[in-house]
């Protein structure tokens, strides 16, 4: 086991508040280190978890993991995808005093970067750092109210100089950086607080769906794909879609909850505890309408609560599946999440379970005649 993964996982498993298997998996995935382009620790977890339910495991040329459960050679290919990467940074350079300057990976807000703890993954192991912030005691009035931009921010790892950072700590330009935020439960234990729900929650859905399909197989070939580099351009979904050649696509993501102060219903419509959600629009994809209606009807028939989200922004792996080759039906199903693209987010366990049940039922209902019908346009 890699040093950073071992250190984080030991602390995570020892402190698990919820003893059940699914909660432990969500905790391990949330705590895992995996900025865009540096997903190896997450991939190791997904490989371990998916192996018992797969006929084969392979990676594409970028590192996306593809687990296959085969029905027959001529059965349709259903691809469900979730991305392994999280927001992070890489070291740009080291100042003469030993502070780290960085470039962000993914859609950070500058105000979310200040005075937070981070892990820097170096050749000598994980190094803890903090983004420094001048004390208010010496700030001018303008400094107290002005937004600090990312190019002004640095990471303090406790080094005495550039040479000390390089030699004692092992830091090099290009080393990856991820938030130091630990999983815990909240309230009565039904809410899970952690980092990287975007999209470790989708990765966990894939594992649990494959677990259910093992005991109740589908009539299709299932390709469970844990993609890389989604946060910097849906890159892994593009390459893995070309390898899988899916007939239909299911993107599994963290949704955008709007049940807290400061966000309007016009911006997002999901709520924690109200069930699974399906995107009806985002800046990268409109779901195939026949497939959308199929999901809605199935959720109603199975009494699975389903809510909807219509967003003006966002982007997700379903867009690359939908555009692959000549185009395929695709939808994006999500677990509602508060505070996306920050150091800490919150999900509800009940929503996660509803998504697992919905996606399992959905795949079990798919067969060649059904997929052919969903792909037809009158």
Secondary structure, 3 states (H helix, E strand, C coil): CCHHHHHHHHHHHHCCCCCCHHHHHHHHHHHCCCECCCCHHHHHHHHHHHHCCCCEEEECCCCCEEEEECCCCCCCEEEEEEECCECEEEEEEECCCCCEEEEEECCCCHHHCCCCEEEEEECCEEEEEEECCCCHHHCCHHHHHCCCCHHHCCEECCCCCHHHHHHCCCCCCCCEEEECCCCEEECCCCEEEECCHHHHHHHHHHHHHHHHHHHCCCCCEEEEEEECCCCCCCHHHHHHHHHHCCCEEEEEEECCECCCCCCCCCCCCECCCCCEEEEEECCCCCCCHHHHHHHHHHHHHCCCCEEEEECCCCCCCHHHHHHCCCCCEEEEEEECCECCCCCCEEEEHHHHHHHHHHHHHHHHHCCHHHHHHHCCCC
